Amino acid sequence: MAHVAQAKAGQDDGEKNMAAWLLGIKTLKIQPYLLPPLGPQDVKVRIKALGICGSDVHHFETMRCANFIVKKPMVIGHECAGIIEEVGSEVKYLAVGDRVALEPGISCQRCGICRDGRYNLCPEMKFFGSPPTNGSLANKVVHPANLCFKLPDNVSLEEGAMCEPLSVGVHACRRAGICPDTNVLIMGAGPIGLVTLLAARAFGAPRIVIGDVDDCRLSIAKNLGADEIVQVSTNIQDVGEEVVKIQNAMSSRIDVSFDCVGFNKTMSTALRATGAGGKVCLIGLAQSEMTIPLTLAAVREIDVFGIFRYRNTWPLCIEFLRTGKIDVKPLITHRFGFSQKGIEDAFRTSAAGGNAIKVMFNL
């Protein structure tokens, strides 16, 4: 597995490869990161753009994200793109100098789930910056060539890095069967809610309503093309009243709801707002356990399902960006360089939320 090797393994090619190591709670330090030898089907990529994900912030603030616990120093980051510097002996379709977006997860490709095509659920997945696997906020990484996707000339490296969060929205829309017949409700206007909005529109959704507690995020959603926005509270007692507001804003049946937050209240709202026979997709994972009105949803035959990351999404994401069907550039609100001060400031900015949507490193 290309990027699983520890910092002490591998060879130094003369130029010291530096990476952002998570050493403890809110403690990041740029330190050397020696790469493993290049395998015959690997490429060496100089990372040029990397975005901070919510999971990175969880690791930074608590040394864990859900059941993934950081137990030893780890290179952080996974939303990335760069330029190929070296190719393995068996790599035929990529060349030195190619600009590529990297899909960050290496599945085993042998288990029943992988053979079934649902490789994102592989129990042996090695995923950049998900413990214990080192991530990609580094000068260079080694990665399998088949997980590196060439970018067209009109798609920037920053946009290439945005393929990772966009993939979550694309995978959700595929699972939900979004099409020109589907009116969509999105709960949560954070980065994942916003890429789900962009993906749903690209898939043809004619009408999209988005709800959030933050009016700043809602105004961004409106500027990105949401038909209506609804400000909601954090009080579970307000669900009934807010469902009426959301349904009125849609002014039509809600066919599919995406919960991009994952709280009792957001999921309860989605289940109650969705029309009979509709679908509710849980994307956000804020709570590991929820108390929700499942029986009321069952008697209206609401299909409830989840997604985990994505699979086979990079080519479609790149095509959406190439054609202009999706524009992710407005989501990039802050940029930082790759320095000790830069990584500290960037993570503080991302963790603070506020008007920060996507914080991007330019390396």
C-alpha positions, 0 to 999 in steps of 0.5 A: 500500500503506497502511503501506509509506510511510516516516516522512517521507511523509504528513500530520500531523493536528495530533497527533504520531503516535509509534511504537517504532522499531528503530534497532539491536540491542536499541535501540528508541526512541519517535520521530515517525511520520508516516502516509501520506494516507488512501486511499479504501479505508483506515482510520486506527486508534488502536492500543490493544493490541499483543502482542510476537511471537517474530519481534519479539524476533528483530528486536530481538535480532539485526536479522533473523528468518530471511531478513528483515533490518532494514537501516534504522530500522523501526517494530516490532510487528504483533499489534494491535487498536484503534479507528477514528478515520477512514475512507476515502471508499469504506469502507462497512462500518466507522465511526469508533469501531468496535473492530477487530482488524488482519490485518497483511499486505497482499498484492498481490491480483494474482499467481497465488498471490493469485488462487489464494486463498493470499495469505499466500504472496504474494511481494510481501507487505507485512507490519507490522514485517517489513522493510522494512515499518513495523509497528504499535507506534504511536499510529496506523496507516493500514491497508486497511479490508478487513484490519480486523475489527470486534470484538463487544462481548464481545471485548476489544481485547487479545483482538482483538490475540491474533487474530494469534497465534491465527490461526497455530494456526487455519491449522495446524488447517485445513491438518491437517484437525483434527476430532473424530477427530483425536488431536493431539501438539504439540511446544513449549509456547511461545506458538504451541504454546499457541494451537495447543492452543487451536485444536485443541481448538476444532476438536474434537480429542478428545485432545491431548498436548504436549511441552516441555523447560520444566516451567513451560510444560508446567504452563500447557499443562495448565491450558489443557486439554492431556490429558497433558504430557511433559517432553523433553530437548534431547538427540537421543539421547533421541528413541526413549525419549521417543517411547515416553513420548509414545505411552503418554501419548496411549494411542491412535494419534497422528493429527497432530503439530504441531512448533511449535519446528522443531529436528532433535529436535522434528521427529524426535520428531514424525515417529517418534511419529505413527501410520502414515498420519498427518500432521506439520505444521511450524510452528516455524522455529528451524532453516533446515536439518534432518536428520530421518528422512524415509525412515522417515516415507515408508515409513509414508506420513506426510504432512509439510507446513508453514504460513506465517502464515495466511489468512482466519482473523480471522472464525473467530478472532473467532467462537471468542472471541465464543462462549467456545470459545477463551479467550486471556486466560490467555496474556497474562502481562505488560502494559506501557504505551507509554513509552520505559521501557515498550517497553524493559522489555517487550522485555527481559521477552519476550526473557527467556522464563521465565514470560512467554508473551504480553507486551502493550502497552496504549496 
